Every structure is written in structure tokens, then in C-alpha cells.
Amino acid sequence: MADDMTDHGALSPLAGTPTPAPTVAPLAAAAVAHREAFRAYVLDEAAPWHRAHLGRLYAMWEAWNAAHFAAAMVPPIVLLSEPSEPRRYGDCGAVSGWGARSQIRIRPSLLTGSHPHVCPGDSFAPGRFAFVADVLLHEMVHQWQQEVSGDRDLSYHGHGPAFRDRANQIGAALGLPPVRTCKRRGANVDRPSCSQWPHNVRPADFYGGAYVPPTDADADADRPAPECFTLPAEPGALGETLARLLTPADALIVARALVRCFGFDPATFAPVTTSGDTHPREAA
């Protein structure tokens, strides 16, 4: 389809001449060595929780780099740290906080289960990791844009034709349906946005019920929220209000927040009284 794959070396509509391909400065040997040393430290010396999760993510990065990017990239700095904006699951910065090239940050609450879009508990841990691995795959496309293709889709906030085309190429290999750019227009306006790829095109059971999809206008509204938390059969006034005023997915998010962050009784939705301090909020 014409809207699926764009030839970025096509004729310029203004000048009538081929548009030059973006150029990317190669990584200096010192930059490559620094990133390799960082990964080696993570795998050998990091705290156990970080070593376990980051070790698995680096292994997946290697596999996907070979399978989907022709092994063209160098392992980036991968951090379990808060992205630049609260709504983001992760981000890929062209320059890290200390000046290194390509830093990928992934929100740690997605792994711990305290993020409102994932379900807590050990039984959902495999699904949460699968979700985080897909965050990494998404950010790898941005790394590829920054370090290989040079086409960063800046006018689309990173999710334009170049990202879409690479995501659809990878998605075809994974058996996923195609996506559009982040701008809702053109022939394929009804396709999901590549801004949430690949989460918004994975099968509903891919994450084992660990993912609670957001309900904003650009999410996959037809996909039901998994039942990792349910409203009680007789929830009382507050629970009835949640069920009446909110969508089922939003009601679940609010209900879980009341129970987990504020200590509400899950059976009655009433605050639990304690003799000591109130329940602390969970770390993000």
C-alpha cells in the first residue's frame, strides 16, 4: 500500500530533484567502548534486581538487533528510570544525561506492577516483562532512526512515516497488523497509531492479562481491559459511583489505585483505619 511504505529518496515536490538521504555521524570508538563497558557493568556488577531485568532486556536487544535491524546498531545505554514525560512508558534520547549517545529509559513501575496500566502480583510478572520488552522494541526503532537511518520524523514527534514503515516491516515479520503515523489522516486513518506500537496491535492475550490498555481516543477502544482487578459484587456507594460514571477500564484503574495506594478495603471501598501511619503511596 502506498501509505504503508514511503520512499524517502523520492523526488522533492518543490525542486523536482531527489531528496538527499539523511546522514548520520558514525559512533566514535570511545562512544562504542563506553556503551559496551556500561553493559558489562550491568551484567556483572549491578544490583541483583537491575542485573536480572536489564540482563534479559540486553539479551532481547541483541536478538532483535540481529533479526530486525541487520545488526546495524551498537548496544545503547539501557536504564530502568523515569522517562522525560509522565505518560511515556519509555524514551530514547539521542544524548544521555552525561553526554553519551543513545540512552533508552524504561519506566520501572511497569516491572514492579505499580503502574496503573499493568496488573500487580507475581502471577502477572511474566506478562509485565513481555510488555516492557515491547517498550524496548519500540525504543529500538527510535535508536535506529537516530543512529542508522537519520530520519527522525521530527515534525511527527518521532512517530512519522519513517517510524511507521520500520514498525510495519518488523510487524509483518511478527504477524502484527499495520499501523499509521501519529497523525490521524490519509487513506489509513482507521489504523492504530504507531505511537503505541506494538502494544496496540498485539493479540489481546499476549501479555497474559497483565496490561490494562489506556482508554484515550488513540487507544484500541475495542479491546476489553483484562480482569486483573474487579469491582466487588456489592461495592457500596463509592464502587457504584465508579461503575456508573466511568468506563469499565477507567473504573478498574481508579479502584486499584484506591486499594493499593490509599489502603481502601477492596470489599467495601472504605478507607482502612489503622493505629499507625496511613498507607504510603507506592513508588512510581
CORFEN-V818576 format. One record per pair of residues at least 24 apart in sequence whose ideal C-beta (glycine too) atoms are under 10 Angstrom apart, sorted by the first residue. I is the first residue (numbers start at 0). J is the second residue. Records with the same first field share a line. If there is no record, write none. Layout:
I->J  J
This chain:
0->167  177  186  187
1->185  186  187
2->160  163  164  177  179  180  185  186  187  188  190
3->160  163  164  167  168  171  177  178  179  186  187  190
4->160  163  164  165  167  168  177
5->150  159  160  161  163  164  180
6->160  164
7->148  149  150  160  161  164
20->148  149  150
21->144  147  148  149  150  151  161
22->149
23->144  145  146  147  148  149  150  151
24->100  146  149
25->146
26->72  73  100  101  146
27->100
29->99
30->73  98  99  100  101
31->73  74  100
32->73
33->76  95  97  98  99  100
34->73  74  75  76  77  95  99  100  101  102
35->73  74
37->74  75  76  77  78  95  99  102
38->73  74  75  76  77
39->74
41->74  76  77  78  79
45->79
48->79  107  110  111
49->78  79  107
51->110
52->77  79  105  107  110  111  128  131
53->77  78  79  105
55->128  131  132  135
56->103  105  110  128  131  132  134  135
57->135
58->132
59->128  131  132  133  135  136  139
60->103  132  135  136  138  139  142
63->132  135  136  139  140  169
64->139  142  143
66->169  172  173
67->136  139  140  143  165  166  168  169  170  172  173
68->139  140  142  143  146  147  165  169
69->143  147
71->143  146  147  148
72->101  139  142  143  145  146  147
73->100  101  142  146
74->101  103  142
75->99  100  101  102  103  135  138  139  141  142  145  146
76->100  101  102  103  104
77->101  102  103  104  105  135  138
78->102  103  104  105  107
79->104  105  106  107  108  109  110  111  131
80->104  105  106  107
81->105  106  107  108  283
82->106  134  138
85->283
86->213  215
87->134  138
88->114  116  117  130  131  133  134  135  137  138  195  198
89->131  133  134  135  137  138  141
90->134  137  138  141  157
91->135  137  138  139  140  141  142  143  144  145  146  157
92->138  141  142  145
93->141  142  144  145  146  151
94->145
100->142  145  146
101->138  141  142  143  145  146
102->138  142
103->134  135  137  138  139  141  142
104->134  138
105->131  132  134  135  137  138
106->131  134  283
107->131  282  283
108->281  282  283
109->134  209  210
111->281  282  283
112->209  227  259  281
113->255  256  259  260  280  281  282  283
114->211  281  283
115->211  213  249  251  252  253  255  256  259  260  283
116->198  209  210  211  212  213  224  248  252
117->206  209  210  211  225  227
118->206  207  208  209  210  211  224  225  226  227  228  251  255
119->209  227  228  255  258  259  281
120->209  227  228
122->207  208  209  227
123->206  207  208  209  210  225  227
124->207  209
125->206  207  209
126->204  205  206  207  208  209  210  225  227
127->206  207  209  210
128->206  209
129->201  205  206  207  209  210
130->198  201  205  206  207  209  210
131->206
132->197
133->196  197  198  201  205  206  210
134->197  198
136->166  169  173  196  197  198
137->162  166  193  194  195  196  197  198
139->165  169
140->164  165  166  168  169  193  196  197
141->165
143->169
152->180  181  193
154->182
155->180  181  182  193  194
156->181  182  194
157->181  193  194
158->182  192  193  194  195  196
159->193
160->193
161->193
162->193  194  196
163->187  190  192  193  194  196
164->193
165->193  196
166->193  196  197  200
167->193  196  200
169->196  197
170->196  197  200  201
173->197  200  201
174->200  202
175->199  200  201  202  205
176->200  201
181->217
183->216  217
191->217  218  219
192->217  218  219
195->219
211->248  249  251  252  255
212->248
213->248  249  252
214->245  246  247  248  249  252
218->248
220->246  248
222->248
223->247  248
224->248  249  250  251  252
225->251
226->251
227->251  255
228->252  254  255  258  259  265
229->254  265
230->254  265  268
231->264  265  266  267  268
232->266
233->266  267
234->265  266  267  268
235->264  266  267  268  269
236->267  268  269
237->263  267  268  269  270
238->263  265  266  267  268  269
239->268
240->268
241->268
256->280  281
